[in-house]
Every structure is written in C-alpha cells, then in structure tokens.
Amino acid sequence: MATAQLESVPPPAAFTAAPSNSVPLGTTLVHTWYLTGRKLHALVRQPWVLAFSVVQPVIWLFLFGQLFRRVVDIPGFAVGGTYLEYLVPGVIAMNAMSNNMWAGMTMIEEIERGTLNRFLAAPASRIAIMNATVAEQAVSTTVQSLIIVGLGLAGGASYQGGAAGVTVMVAASVLVGVMFGALSNTVGMLLRSREAIIGVYTFFMLPLMFLSSAFIPTQLMPGWMQAIASRNPLNWVVQIGRSALSAHPDWGAIGVRAGGLLVLAVVAVALSVMTFRSYQKNV
C-alpha cells in the first residue's frame, strides 16, 4: 500500500541521487537539509508552538528569580551579581533538556501516520531521516535560548561575557539538546510508546535539574549531591554558560566540558541511528 502511494507522488530530486544503502556524506548532508527544512516549514506555519514552548522557562526565570532572589545573601553563595543573572544559564540548560526529551514523540507520530515507512521506500539517507528531528530541535533550542537571554536582559540581567559568551552558552545548550533529543529518539524507536517517553521524561527531568547548579551553587550541596552534579551533563551546560557570561571566563574548563558534551551527543546520535536501522529491518 505504501509503495503504491509513493509511485503516485514522485520523490524530490534530492532523494534520487544515491541508493539508500550506500549514501555518501555529502548526499547525507543534503538529505538532512531537506528533511530538516520540511520540519522547520511546519514550525513556521505554527509559530505559536515555539511561543508556548518558552512559557515554562519564563515561569522559571521570573517566578523563581523573584522567589529566591535573596538567596544570594547566603554565606558562600558568591554569585557576583543578581540571582536573575545566576539563573539565566540554568534556565537555558533546563529548557534545552526539557524540550528535546520529547523528540521521540515526533518519531512515533511519523510511524503512526505512515510517513516514516514512505521515506524508507525512498533512497533517502537513514541517518538524515533519523536526525532531521534532532536538527530541527537544535534550531528551536537556539531560538528559545536567545529569547530567554533577551528576557533576562529585559529583567535587568547583564552579561559581562558579551556576545561571545552568549554564543558559547547557546552552543552548549544545543549540544545537550542534541544528546537528549537523540536519546529520546532511541527510546521512541525501541519502545514505540508515548507512555515510555513520558516515563523517561518524568524519571530524569527533575533529578537532573536539582542535581545541578541551576538553582544553587554545588558547594552548598551535600557531598553526595556534589559528586553526582560533577558528572551531570546538564550541570556542565550550566557551568559553561555561567563561566562564559562572566567577566573572566575559564576557557580551559569550558573547553573540557564542551568536549564532554560533544562526545555524549555523538554517542547518543550513533545509538539513535542504530535503533533506527533495527526498526528498518523489522518493517
């Protein structure tokens, strides 16, 4: 049935350039570009989706920012500024994780609508099919992060690291978003259940948030929480952002943490591609 539908609607020329089992890197990038554009066009047609996605970060930023603004007076807090300035990198990191952990939902919807099987019948790169959602989420994460930065400025925050610091912070949020987005795709491909993705989100979201320095410095945490926070990728993003926005960034530490995020993102993407190939064999 799917094949008959495909024959009536010719695939774009970009997807007829190479067989699906042997796609050169350049062709894979072209396919990723087209498939990501397909998803971004849908986002442009529904901009309210992007607008609603920043509602929760706004609540974190201004509600928590006002509620806990006096914690900077706690001995040992030493943020060197307002609590709002301290909170912005944490909110950006949490937003990147939160939104990208739903990426697997899109894959499940593609399966249920039959769209994914139609792409499987075309000579499209399997890597491009799997990672178009992650790439689209990376664009969304970038836009959302810049909105949060702007809201922080409107609320009175100042960023001594300037544009370079903001760029580094946003790049780190994209990396952690890619990692969680790819892992969500992996769960979606393996279990093909919305409930499973919701369960994973619920299980990991709050612990990762509170086992980081998003709301409070790690030196004020119990020792066992400090140990976990030091290995928490979300906390790496927060620390990168906070250091990059400071007057004197520690570029060595930023580079180490960014490298760790890059490795984790690559591993997560590789896992998602492997699970997609497993799904392909069972179709």
C-alpha positions in Angstrom: 0.0 0.0 0.0 2.8 2.4 0.9 4.6 1.6 -2.3 1.6 2.4 -4.4 1.2 5.8 -2.7 4.8 6.6 -3.3 4.5 5.8 -7.0 1.7 8.3 -7.4 3.8 11.1 -5.7 7.4 11.3 -7.2 10.1 11.9 -4.6 12.1 15.1 -4.7 15.1 15.0 -7.0 17.5 15.2 -4.0 16.3 11.8 -2.8 17.0 10.0 -6.1 20.7 10.7 -6.2 22.1 7.6 -4.5 20.9 4.2 -3.2 19.8 4.1 0.4 22.3 1.5 1.5 25.3 3.5 0.3 24.9 7.2 0.7 28.0 9.5 0.6 28.5 12.0 3.3 27.7 14.9 1.0 24.4 13.4 0.0 23.6 12.6 3.6 24.0 16.3 4.5 21.8 17.3 1.6 19.1 14.9 2.7 19.4 16.1 6.2 19.0 19.7 5.0 15.8 18.9 3.0 14.2 16.8 5.8 15.1 19.4 8.4 13.6 22.1 6.2 10.4 20.0 6.0 10.1 20.1 9.7 11.0 23.8 10.0 8.4 24.7 7.5 5.8 23.1 9.7 7.2 25.1 12.6 7.0 28.3 10.7 3.3 27.6 9.9 2.6 27.2 13.6 4.8 29.8 15.4 2.6 29.6 18.4 4.2 26.2 19.2 7.5 27.9 19.6 5.9 30.7 21.6 4.2 28.3 24.1 7.5 26.3 24.5 9.1 29.3 26.3 6.2 29.7 28.8 7.7 27.3 31.3 11.2 28.9 31.0 9.6 32.3 31.6 8.0 31.0 34.8 11.3 29.5 35.9 13.1 32.8 35.1 10.9 35.3 36.7 8.9 33.3 39.3 11.9 31.5 40.7 14.0 34.6 40.1 11.8 36.7 42.4 11.0 33.9 44.9 14.7 33.1 45.6 16.3 36.5 44.9 17.5 36.8 48.5 19.5 33.5 48.4 22.4 35.4 47.1 22.8 36.7 50.6 23.6 33.2 51.9 27.2 33.0 53.0 29.2 31.1 50.4 26.7 31.8 47.5 29.0 34.4 45.9 27.4 34.8 42.5 28.9 38.2 41.9 25.6 39.7 40.7 21.8 39.3 40.9 20.1 35.9 41.3 18.4 36.5 37.9 21.9 36.7 36.3 22.8 33.5 38.1 19.5 31.8 36.9 19.7 32.5 33.2 22.2 29.8 32.3 20.4 27.3 34.4 17.0 28.1 32.7 18.6 27.8 29.3 20.1 24.4 30.1 16.9 23.1 31.6 14.8 24.4 28.6 17.2 22.6 26.2 16.9 19.3 28.0 13.1 19.6 28.7 12.1 20.4 25.1 14.4 17.9 23.4 13.4 15.0 25.6 10.1 15.0 23.7 11.8 14.4 20.3 10.9 10.7 20.3 7.2 11.7 20.2 7.7 13.1 16.7 9.2 9.8 15.6 6.2 7.9 17.0 3.8 10.2 15.2 5.8 9.6 11.9 5.4 5.9 12.4 1.7 6.1 13.1 1.0 8.3 10.2 3.0 6.1 7.8 5.3 8.9 6.9 8.4 7.1 8.1 7.7 4.0 6.1 7.3 6.1 3.0 10.7 7.6 3.5 12.1 4.1 3.9 10.8 3.2 0.5 12.8 6.2 -1.0 16.6 6.3 -1.5 17.0 8.7 1.4 19.8 8.6 3.9 18.7 6.7 7.0 21.0 9.0 9.1 19.2 12.0 7.7 15.8 10.6 8.4 16.6 9.9 12.0 18.5 13.1 12.7 16.2 15.7 10.9 14.1 15.9 14.1 17.2 16.5 16.2 18.4 19.2 13.8 15.0 20.9 13.9 15.1 20.8 17.7 18.6 22.3 17.6 17.3 25.3 15.6 14.3 25.6 18.0 16.7 25.4 21.0 18.8 28.2 19.6 15.8 30.4 19.1 14.4 29.7 22.5 17.7 30.2 24.2 18.1 33.7 22.6 14.6 34.6 23.7 15.5 33.6 27.3 18.7 35.7 27.0 16.6 38.7 25.8 14.1 38.2 28.6 16.9 38.2 31.1 18.2 41.5 29.7 14.7 42.9 30.0 14.5 41.8 33.6 17.8 43.6 34.4 20.4 40.9 34.0 23.8 41.9 32.5 26.1 39.6 30.6 29.7 40.6 31.1 30.9 38.0 28.6 29.1 39.8 25.8 28.1 38.2 22.5 30.9 35.7 22.6 29.7 34.4 26.0 26.1 34.2 24.9 27.2 32.3 21.7 29.1 29.7 23.8 26.3 29.3 26.2 23.7 28.7 23.4 26.1 26.3 21.6 26.4 24.3 24.8 22.6 24.2 25.2 22.3 22.9 21.6 24.8 20.1 22.3 22.9 18.9 25.4 19.7 19.2 23.4 21.1 17.1 20.7 22.1 14.5 23.2 18.7 14.3 24.9 16.9 14.5 21.6 18.8 11.6 20.1 18.3 9.6 23.3 14.5 10.3 23.1 14.5 9.1 19.5 16.3 6.0 20.7 13.6 5.3 23.3 10.9 6.0 20.7 12.4 3.6 18.2 12.9 0.8 20.7 9.6 1.0 22.7 7.4 2.9 20.2 5.3 4.1 23.1 4.4 7.7 24.1 4.0 6.4 27.7 7.6 5.2 27.7 8.9 8.6 26.7 6.7 10.4 29.3 8.0 7.9 31.9 11.7 8.6 30.9 11.0 12.4 31.0 9.4 12.2 34.4 12.1 10.0 35.8 15.1 12.0 34.7 13.9 15.7 34.4 13.6 16.8 38.0 16.5 14.8 39.4 18.9 16.2 36.7 17.6 19.7 37.3 18.1 19.6 41.1 21.3 17.7 40.9 22.9 20.6 39.1 23.9 24.2 40.0 20.9 25.6 38.1 19.3 27.0 41.3 22.1 26.9 43.8 25.9 26.5 43.8 27.2 23.0 44.2 29.4 24.0 47.1 26.2 24.5 49.2 25.0 20.9 48.4 25.7 17.8 50.4 28.8 15.9 49.3 26.9 13.0 47.5 25.0 15.6 45.5 28.1 17.4 44.6 29.6 14.1 43.3 26.6 13.5 41.1 26.5 17.1 39.9 30.1 16.9 38.7 29.1 14.1 36.3 25.8 15.6 35.3 25.8 16.8 31.6 23.1 19.3 32.4 25.3 20.8 35.1 28.2 21.1 32.6 26.0 23.3 30.4 25.1 25.5 33.3 28.8 25.8 34.3 29.8 26.6 30.7 27.1 29.3 30.4 27.9 30.8 33.8 31.6 30.9 33.1 31.2 32.2 29.5 29.0 35.1 30.7 31.4 36.1 33.4 34.0 38.9 33.1 36.8 36.4 33.2 35.8 33.1 31.5 37.7 29.9 32.3 38.2 28.8 28.7 40.1 25.7 29.7 37.3 24.4 31.8 34.7 25.5 29.2 36.6 23.5 26.5 36.8 20.3 28.6 33.1 20.4 29.4 32.1 21.3 25.9 34.2 18.4 24.6 32.5 16.0 27.0 29.1 17.3 25.8 30.2 16.8 22.2 31.3 13.2 22.8 28.0 12.4 24.6 26.0 14.0 21.7 27.9 11.9 19.1 27.3 8.7 21.1 23.6 9.4 21.5 23.2 10.2 17.8 25.0 6.9 16.9 22.7 5.0 19.2 19.6 6.6 17.6 20.8 5.6 14.1 21.5 2.0 15.3 18.0 1.7 16.7 16.5 3.1 13.5 18.3 0.5 11.4 16.9 -2.1 13.7 13.4 -0.7 13.2 14.0 -0.7 9.4 14.9 -4.4 9.4 11.6 -5.2 11.1 9.3 -3.2 8.8 
